[in-house]
């Protein structure tokens, strides 16, 4: 019912050659399943989006941006709008990734404007939510996830939210080698789905895809994907290695 979704977040990695090479390998070696059995996307740095989108244009592997700005154009030095992302072939945009929240300092209000701008501009936002280690230890996980979801989606109708994907990324599991256990992840995914049912309706909650991210590797992907409410994976480090990312895609099918 919910098609699995595997997305690679390349973060601030690759260069003009390696980004295209990585994209080409992913496209050619996932061609039998991508699009049909599993949604696949890669999120390269802004500057390589156009080249990667071109390399993937004949494939079913989608392209996403790692961020977006909410204004459509004008004097916003350094920023990139939804229409620019569409123009170079993007389908998705990450919004509120924890590195942007905690390193760059993005607020829930800013993330909300970005989600709205992405939807308004015809993109499919992937809204990232998740708690810090100290917040988990203080049993605040549900509270943090509730705030990220309610504020991140504030003012958006069910119809608009239906194009959004949620990514649960516990911050303590990102790039640390610590993965949430499948049970820990499932617990939060189940909480998110129930919250979405309360905020919108049961149908939206059943249909929306909720990805897990945080130290996903080929050897833990199957256990994570085996959980009822884990619909896909948002992969950081392992998405930079074609063999690992391809193995994760195969597990998700
Ligand atoms: P890692 O897979 O490197 O932990 O990164 C996860 C992530 O932040 C994906 O957006």
Boltz pocket constraint, residues with backbone or C-beta under 6 A from the ligand:
constraints:
  - pocket:
      binder: B
      contacts: [[A, 9], [A, 97], [A, 169], [A, 173], [A, 174], [A, 175], [A, 176], [A, 177], [A, 213], [A, 214], [A, 215], [A, 216], [A, 234], [A, 235], [A, 236], [A, 237], [A, 238]]
      max_distance: 6.0
